[in-house]
Amino acid sequence: SGALTTCILKRLRPGDKLDLVEIDPKFCKILKQKFAHLPYISIHEASIFDFEHSAYDIVISSLPLNSFDSESVGKVLHKLERLVK
């Protein structure tokens, strides 16, 4: 768990910040245990649809979009598009 986050952390540069958005409370707890001590990471327990933040340079999603119906995929992609500068 947290494999994608670990991979991203290896590529961060000084001054970069990473926001993690996780809807599952159990997985969010694991992320907090592993990464909350890092000052450049913020962990948000929320649905991507409820998450509001300023625009990002990069958005990475590990949502299993092929498991969603086409309408839901469209909504997710629209939300992610709104989060990018």
C-alpha positions as a printed Julia matrix, in Angstrom:
85×3 Matrix{Float64}:
   0.0    0.0     0.0
   1.22   3.44   -0.89
   3.34   2.05   -3.76
   2.37   4.85   -6.17
   3.04   7.48   -3.51
   6.45   5.98   -2.79
   7.29   6.1    -6.49
   6.2    9.74   -6.75
   8.19  10.71   -3.65
  11.4    9.55   -5.32
  10.8   12.06   -8.1
   9.87  15.14   -6.09
  12.18  18.13   -6.25
  12.92  20.64   -3.5
   9.91  22.9    -3.02
   7.43  20.4    -4.47
   4.29  19.58   -2.49
   2.13  16.49   -2.73
  -1.55  16.26   -1.84
  -2.97  12.76   -1.44
  -6.75  12.37   -1.7
  -8.16   9.07   -0.45
 -11.8    8.24    0.19
 -11.24   4.96    2.06
 -10.74   5.7     5.8
  -8.65   2.56    6.38
  -6.29   3.29    3.51
  -6.15   6.95    4.49
  -5.02   5.86    7.96
  -2.25   3.75    6.42
  -1.13   6.68    4.27
  -1.03   8.93    7.33
   1.05   6.38    9.24
   3.53   6.11    6.39
   3.73   9.67    5.08
   2.2   12.26    7.46
   5.6   12.97    9.03
   6.81  14.46    5.74
   6.19  18.22    5.77
   5.59  18.48    2.01
   2.75  15.92    2.0
  -0.87  16.66    2.87
  -3.28  13.77    3.21
  -6.99  14.41    2.64
  -9.68  11.88    3.51
 -12.26  12.83    0.89
 -13.92  11.92   -2.36
 -12.25  13.52   -5.36
 -15.63  15.13   -6.06
 -15.61  16.88   -2.66
 -11.95  17.91   -2.85
 -11.42  21.57   -3.65
  -7.99  23.04   -4.04
  -6.05  25.45   -6.16
  -4.83  24.35   -9.56
  -2.05  21.79   -9.79
   0.83  21.43  -12.22
   0.27  17.66  -12.33
  -2.59  15.39  -11.27
  -2.04  11.63  -11.0
  -4.96   9.32  -10.41
  -4.96   5.63   -9.66
  -8.73   5.31   -9.85
  -9.71   2.13  -11.72
 -11.65   3.98  -14.41
 -12.37   0.8   -16.38
 -14.45  -0.34  -13.38
 -16.8    2.67  -13.7
 -19.64   3.28  -16.11
 -18.98   5.81  -18.88
 -20.96   8.6   -17.19
 -18.91   8.25  -14.0
 -15.66   8.21  -15.97
 -16.69  11.45  -17.65
 -17.42  13.05  -14.28
 -14.07  11.93  -12.84
 -12.13  13.19  -15.85
 -13.96  16.52  -15.74
 -13.1   16.92  -12.05
  -9.44  16.05  -12.64
  -9.32  18.5   -15.56
 -10.62  21.26  -13.26
  -7.79  20.56  -10.78
  -5.05  21.16  -13.38
  -3.73  24.65  -14.13
